[in-house]
Amino acid sequence: MAGPLTGIRVLDLTRALAGPYCTMMLGDMGAEVIKVESPDGGDDSRAWAPPFIGKESAYYLSCNKNKKSITLNLRSDAAKKILTDLIKVSDVVVENFRPGVMKKMGFPYETLKAINPKVIFCSITGFGTKGPDAQKPGFDLIAQGMSGFMSFTGEVGGGPIKVGVALADINSGMFAAYGILTALYHREKTGEGQVVETSLFETMVAELTFQAGRYFATGIPPKPEGNRHPLIAPYESFHCQDGFINIAAGNDNLFAGTCEAIGLPELVKDPRFINNGIRVKNREALTALMEGKTKTFKVKDLQKKLDERGVPNGPIWSLDQTLTSEQAHALEMVKEVEHPTCGKIKVIGIPVKLSKTPGAVELPPPTLGQHTEEILTGVLGYTKGEVERLRKEKVI
């Protein structure tokens, strides 16, 4: 079954993670993604290893499925001619260079628009195209730090901690895909292409949500709270005999259910815990009383009691438990594909399910330049002799 973006061609000039994640999302929904790489090593993430699977880095394999790879030496005029020809037949061009790099390459938006007036041009940067930090190189760690996220992440009283995945990169890729689809919808109505811009810094600021709200309301920057929610109690991790369990009692009824499940029904009427606001003020006492009980349970036994009362809860799994779980399997969140050099590899599945036009894992992450000849002959009409000449001249 064809995905909803079948017929959309995306020219992918990105590398590392934010841009590749964006274009992978589009590819997952059926877009034809043509990944343009340098013949000298290609995407930076190909070298981010160990671990390797075969000769490919596990990092690269994790964010480049459903794409085709073409190598172009963009220092040559012949390669720039090929890129121009690809722009002519593409719906979307995505890049994540520093501001100004596309202009230096000879492909600012004005040039792209002249080549293809309907093209959607998406630019992902570290800090946007305006302001004193616009020219700064942007990596996930830098954006997490400057966004304030690291200042309120970590243990109470501890130092700044970053999130364990590249949150700024991944979510910038999501915002970019969101912007591209919005621009494509506008083009469907008007025929007009346009520029889509986002950045790692803007993404992280946009995700501050209630933490920004707390600061706007009080003028006081939030501090690290560990695993507990600063505005809800009990809403944190608790020790059990054989591990940890997360309990999220987001209202008074759920608190009552929690108290019944752990064998402390009297806490419901305790004046220290009579409503959420008071529970937050008396969190330390509440947590101590609750952990005195949760430590007497095995995780699965406590889960059962909480589930019976409709209290949101769950164990804290290691990654092997997550990726081999029945739930992940039921949702097809781990897929196996045949890679041309690595053999069978596992990749993450598609988290958005459409009933009429579902996405699919159709292509494994490509080897460097794997589809160069296919794209030149099939998309641009080059002959095999011309392709061989370009290869000898080190254009591709």
C-alpha positions as CSV (number, residue, x, y, z in Angstrom):
1,M,0.0,0.0,0.0
2,A,1.4,3.4,-1.0
3,G,2.3,5.8,1.8
4,P,0.6,9.2,2.0
5,L,3.7,11.0,0.7
6,T,4.2,8.8,-2.3
7,G,5.0,11.0,-5.3
8,I,6.9,13.6,-3.1
9,R,10.6,13.8,-3.8
10,V,12.9,15.1,-1.1
11,L,16.5,16.2,-1.9
12,D,18.4,15.6,1.4
13,L,21.6,17.6,1.9
14,T,21.7,16.9,5.6
15,R,24.0,15.0,7.9
16,A,24.4,14.0,11.5
17,L,21.0,13.7,13.1
18,A,18.5,16.6,13.0
19,G,18.2,16.7,9.2
20,P,18.5,13.0,8.7
21,Y,15.7,12.4,11.3
22,C,13.5,14.9,9.4
23,T,14.0,13.2,6.1
24,M,13.7,9.7,7.5
25,M,10.2,10.7,8.9
26,L,9.2,11.8,5.3
27,G,10.7,8.7,3.8
28,D,8.8,6.5,6.4
29,M,5.5,8.0,5.0
30,G,6.4,7.2,1.4
31,A,8.4,10.2,0.1
32,E,11.3,9.4,-2.2
33,V,14.4,10.7,-0.3
34,I,17.6,11.2,-2.2
35,K,20.4,11.6,0.2
36,V,23.3,13.6,-1.3
37,E,26.7,12.8,0.2
38,S,30.3,13.6,-0.4
39,P,32.3,10.7,-1.9
40,D,34.9,11.3,0.8
41,G,33.2,9.5,3.7
42,G,29.7,10.9,3.3
43,D,27.4,11.7,6.3
44,D,29.4,12.5,9.4
45,S,27.5,9.9,11.4
46,R,28.9,7.1,9.2
47,A,32.1,7.6,11.3
48,W,30.4,7.9,14.7
49,A,31.4,4.5,16.0
50,P,31.9,2.0,17.5
51,P,29.7,0.0,17.5
52,F,29.7,-1.0,13.9
53,I,27.4,-3.5,12.2
54,G,29.5,-4.8,9.4
55,K,31.2,-1.7,8.0
56,E,28.4,0.7,8.9
57,S,28.1,2.6,12.1
58,A,25.1,1.7,14.3
59,Y,24.5,5.5,14.7
60,Y,24.1,6.1,11.0
61,L,21.9,3.0,10.6
62,S,19.6,4.3,13.3
63,C,18.4,7.3,11.4
64,N,18.7,6.8,7.7
65,K,16.2,4.1,6.6
66,N,13.9,4.7,3.6
67,K,16.5,6.7,1.7
68,K,18.6,6.4,-1.4
69,S,22.2,7.7,-1.5
70,I,24.0,9.5,-4.3
71,T,27.5,10.8,-4.0
72,L,28.4,14.2,-5.5
73,N,31.7,16.1,-5.2
74,L,30.1,19.6,-4.9
75,R,33.5,21.2,-5.4
76,S,33.1,20.4,-9.1
77,D,30.9,22.3,-11.5
78,A,29.6,19.0,-13.0
79,A,28.3,17.9,-9.6
80,K,26.7,21.3,-9.1
81,K,25.0,20.8,-12.5
82,I,23.7,17.4,-11.3
83,L,22.4,19.0,-8.1
84,T,20.7,21.7,-10.1
85,D,19.0,19.1,-12.2
86,L,17.8,17.3,-9.0
87,I,16.4,20.5,-7.6
88,K,14.4,20.9,-10.8
89,V,12.6,17.6,-10.2
90,S,12.3,17.7,-6.4
91,D,9.5,18.9,-4.2
92,V,11.5,19.6,-1.1
93,V,15.2,20.4,-0.4
94,V,16.4,20.0,3.2
95,E,19.8,21.2,4.6
96,N,21.3,21.6,8.0
97,F,24.5,23.6,7.4
98,R,25.4,26.8,9.2
99,P,23.7,29.9,7.9
100,G,25.4,31.1,4.7
101,V,26.9,27.8,3.6
102,M,24.2,27.2,1.0
103,K,24.9,30.6,-0.4
104,K,28.7,29.9,-0.5
105,M,27.9,26.7,-2.4
106,G,25.9,28.7,-4.9
107,F,22.5,27.5,-3.8
108,P,20.7,30.1,-1.7
109,Y,16.9,30.0,-1.7
110,E,16.7,32.7,-4.4
111,T,18.7,30.4,-6.7
112,L,16.6,27.3,-5.8
113,K,13.4,29.3,-6.4
114,A,14.7,30.4,-9.8
115,I,15.5,26.7,-10.6
116,N,12.2,25.4,-9.3
117,P,9.6,28.0,-8.1
118,K,7.5,25.4,-6.3
119,V,10.3,24.0,-4.2
120,I,10.0,23.9,-0.4
121,F,13.4,24.8,1.0
122,C,13.9,23.7,4.7
123,S,16.9,24.9,6.7
124,I,17.7,23.5,10.1
125,T,20.4,25.4,12.0
126,G,21.7,25.5,15.6
127,F,20.4,29.0,16.5
128,G,18.3,30.3,13.6
129,T,19.3,32.9,11.0
130,K,18.9,36.0,13.3
131,G,20.4,37.2,16.6
132,P,23.9,37.2,18.1
133,D,24.3,33.4,18.0
134,A,23.1,32.8,14.5
135,Q,26.5,31.9,13.2
136,K,27.4,29.6,16.0
137,P,27.7,25.9,15.1
138,G,24.9,23.9,16.7
139,F,25.1,20.5,18.3
140,D,22.6,18.9,20.6
141,L,24.6,19.3,23.8
142,I,25.0,23.0,23.2
143,A,21.3,23.5,22.6
144,Q,20.3,21.5,25.6
145,G,22.6,23.6,27.7
146,M,21.6,27.0,26.4
147,S,17.9,26.2,26.4
148,G,17.9,25.8,30.2
149,F,17.0,22.1,30.0
150,M,20.2,21.0,31.7
151,S,19.7,23.4,34.5
152,F,16.6,21.6,35.7
153,T,17.5,18.1,34.7
154,G,19.2,15.8,37.3
155,E,19.1,14.9,40.9
156,V,18.0,17.4,43.6
157,G,21.1,19.4,44.5
158,G,23.1,17.9,41.6
159,G,24.9,19.5,38.7
160,P,23.4,20.0,35.2
161,I,22.6,16.8,33.2
162,K,21.7,16.3,29.6
163,V,18.9,14.0,28.4
164,G,20.2,10.6,27.4
165,V,19.3,10.9,23.7
166,A,19.8,13.9,21.3
167,L,16.5,15.5,22.2
168,A,17.3,18.8,20.4
169,D,18.4,17.1,17.2
170,I,15.5,14.6,17.1
171,N,12.8,17.1,17.9
172,S,14.2,19.7,15.5
173,G,13.9,17.1,12.9
174,M,10.3,16.6,13.9
175,F,9.5,20.3,13.8
176,A,11.2,20.5,10.4
177,A,9.0,17.7,9.0
178,Y,6.0,19.4,10.5
179,G,6.9,22.6,8.8
180,I,7.6,20.9,5.5
181,L,4.2,19.2,5.5
182,T,2.5,22.5,6.4
183,A,4.3,24.1,3.5
184,L,3.4,21.3,1.1
185,Y,-0.3,21.8,2.1
186,H,0.0,25.5,1.4
187,R,1.6,24.7,-2.0
188,E,-1.3,22.3,-2.8
189,K,-3.7,25.2,-2.4
190,T,-1.7,28.0,-4.0
191,G,1.1,26.5,-6.1
192,E,3.7,28.5,-4.1
193,G,6.9,27.1,-2.6
194,Q,8.5,28.8,0.4
195,V,11.3,28.6,3.0
196,V,10.9,26.6,6.2
197,E,13.3,27.4,9.0
198,T,13.8,25.9,12.5
199,S,16.7,25.4,14.8
200,L,17.9,23.3,17.7
201,F,17.7,26.3,20.1
202,E,14.1,27.3,19.1
203,T,13.0,23.7,19.4
204,M,14.3,23.3,22.9
205,V,12.8,26.7,24.0
206,A,9.4,25.6,22.5
207,E,9.6,22.5,24.6
208,L,10.1,24.3,27.9
209,T,6.2,24.4,28.2
210,F,5.2,24.4,31.9
211,Q,8.8,25.0,33.1
212,A,8.7,28.3,31.2
213,G,5.2,28.9,32.6
214,R,6.5,28.5,36.1
215,Y,9.3,31.0,35.5
216,F,6.9,33.5,33.9
217,A,4.6,33.2,36.9
218,T,7.2,33.5,39.6
219,G,10.4,34.9,38.1
220,I,12.3,32.0,39.7
221,P,14.2,29.5,37.5
222,P,13.3,25.9,38.2
223,K,15.9,23.6,39.8
224,P,16.5,19.8,39.3
225,E,13.8,17.7,40.8
226,G,15.1,14.2,40.0
227,N,12.4,11.9,38.7
228,R,9.6,13.7,40.6
229,H,7.2,16.2,39.0
230,P,7.6,19.6,40.5
231,L,3.8,20.3,40.5
232,I,2.3,16.9,41.2
233,A,2.6,14.4,44.1
234,P,3.0,11.5,44.1
235,Y,4.5,11.5,40.6
236,E,7.9,9.9,40.7
237,S,10.0,6.7,40.9
238,F,9.8,4.4,43.9
239,H,12.0,1.6,45.2
240,C,10.6,-2.0,45.1
241,Q,12.2,-5.2,46.2
242,D,13.6,-6.0,42.7
243,G,13.7,-2.6,40.9
244,F,11.9,0.6,40.5
245,I,8.4,1.6,39.6
246,N,7.0,4.9,38.3
247,I,3.7,6.0,39.8
248,A,1.8,9.0,38.4
249,A,-1.1,9.9,40.6
250,G,-2.2,13.0,38.8
251,N,-5.4,13.7,40.8
252,D,-7.0,13.0,44.2
253,N,-8.9,9.9,42.9
254,L,-5.6,8.4,41.6
255,F,-3.9,9.2,44.9
256,A,-6.6,7.3,46.8
257,G,-6.2,4.3,44.5
258,T,-2.4,4.4,45.1
259,C,-2.9,4.5,48.8
260,E,-5.2,1.5,48.7
261,A,-2.9,-0.4,46.4
262,I,0.2,0.0,48.7
263,G,-1.8,-0.6,51.9
264,L,-1.9,3.0,53.3
265,P,-5.6,4.0,52.9
266,E,-5.4,6.3,55.9
267,L,-3.2,8.7,53.9
268,V,-6.2,9.9,51.9
269,K,-7.6,11.7,55.0
270,D,-4.3,12.8,56.4
271,P,-4.4,16.6,56.5
272,R,-0.8,16.7,55.2
273,F,-2.0,15.0,51.9
274,I,-5.6,16.1,51.6
275,N,-5.1,17.6,48.1
276,N,-2.4,17.9,45.4
277,G,-1.1,21.3,46.4
278,I,-0.6,20.3,50.0
279,R,0.9,16.9,49.0
280,V,3.5,18.8,46.9
281,K,4.4,20.9,50.0
282,N,4.7,17.7,52.1
283,R,6.3,15.6,49.4
284,E,9.3,14.4,51.5
285,A,7.0,13.0,54.2
286,L,4.7,11.4,51.7
287,T,7.5,9.8,49.7
288,A,9.1,8.4,52.9
289,L,5.8,6.8,53.9
290,M,5.1,5.4,50.4
291,E,8.6,4.0,49.9
292,G,8.3,2.2,53.3
293,K,5.5,0.2,51.6
294,T,6.7,0.0,48.0
295,K,9.9,-1.6,49.1
296,T,8.0,-4.6,50.4
297,F,6.6,-5.4,46.9
298,K,8.1,-6.9,43.8
299,V,7.6,-4.6,40.8
300,K,5.1,-7.0,39.0
301,D,3.0,-7.5,42.2
302,L,2.7,-3.8,42.8
303,Q,2.0,-3.2,39.1
304,K,-0.9,-5.6,39.3
305,K,-2.4,-3.8,42.4
306,L,-2.1,-0.4,40.8
307,D,-3.5,-1.6,37.5
308,E,-6.5,-3.0,39.2
309,R,-7.2,0.5,40.5
310,G,-6.5,2.3,37.3
311,V,-3.4,4.1,38.6
312,P,-0.9,5.0,35.9
313,N,2.3,3.1,36.6
314,G,5.1,1.2,35.0
315,P,8.5,-0.4,35.6
316,I,11.8,1.3,34.7
317,W,13.1,-0.9,32.0
318,S,16.6,-1.2,30.6
319,L,16.8,-0.9,26.8
320,D,17.0,-4.6,26.2
321,Q,13.7,-5.1,28.1
322,T,12.1,-2.3,26.1
323,L,13.1,-3.5,22.7
324,T,12.2,-7.1,23.3
325,S,8.9,-6.4,25.1
326,E,5.6,-7.7,24.0
327,Q,4.3,-4.2,23.7
328,A,7.1,-3.0,21.4
329,H,6.5,-6.2,19.3
330,A,2.7,-5.6,19.2
331,L,3.2,-2.1,17.9
332,E,5.8,-3.2,15.4
333,M,8.4,-0.8,16.8
334,V,11.3,-3.0,16.0
335,K,11.6,-4.0,12.3
336,E,14.1,-6.2,10.6
337,V,15.4,-5.3,7.1
338,E,18.0,-6.8,4.7
339,H,21.0,-4.5,4.3
340,P,23.2,-5.0,1.3
341,T,26.4,-5.3,3.3
342,C,25.3,-5.9,6.9
343,G,22.8,-8.6,6.3
344,K,19.7,-8.6,8.4
345,I,19.6,-5.5,10.8
346,K,17.0,-4.2,13.2
347,V,15.7,-0.6,13.0
348,I,13.1,1.3,14.9
349,G,9.6,1.1,13.5
350,I,7.2,3.9,12.6
351,P,5.4,5.4,15.6
352,V,2.5,7.0,13.7
353,K,-0.1,4.6,12.3
354,L,-2.4,5.7,9.5
355,S,-5.5,3.5,8.8
356,K,-5.7,4.2,5.1
357,T,-2.2,5.1,4.0
358,P,0.2,3.7,6.6
359,G,4.0,4.3,6.4
360,A,6.4,1.4,6.0
361,V,10.0,0.4,6.3
362,E,10.7,-0.2,2.7
363,L,14.4,0.5,2.3
364,P,17.4,-0.2,4.6
365,P,19.8,2.7,5.3
366,P,21.8,3.0,2.1
367,T,25.5,2.3,1.7
368,L,27.5,5.4,0.5
369,G,26.6,6.2,-3.0
370,Q,24.6,3.0,-3.4
371,H,22.0,4.5,-5.7
372,T,24.1,7.0,-7.6
373,E,23.8,5.3,-11.0
374,E,20.1,4.5,-10.4
375,I,19.3,8.2,-9.7
376,L,21.4,9.6,-12.5
377,T,20.0,7.2,-15.1
378,G,16.4,6.7,-13.8
379,V,15.7,10.2,-12.5
380,L,17.9,12.5,-14.6
381,G,18.2,10.4,-17.8
382,Y,22.0,10.0,-17.9
383,T,23.4,7.1,-19.9
384,K,25.6,4.5,-18.2
385,G,28.5,5.8,-20.3
386,E,28.0,9.3,-18.9
387,V,27.9,7.9,-15.4
388,E,31.1,6.1,-15.9
389,R,32.8,9.2,-17.2
390,L,31.6,11.2,-14.2
391,R,33.0,8.5,-11.9
392,K,36.4,8.6,-13.6
393,E,36.4,12.4,-13.3
394,K,35.6,12.0,-9.6
395,V,32.4,14.0,-9.9
396,I,30.5,11.2,-8.2
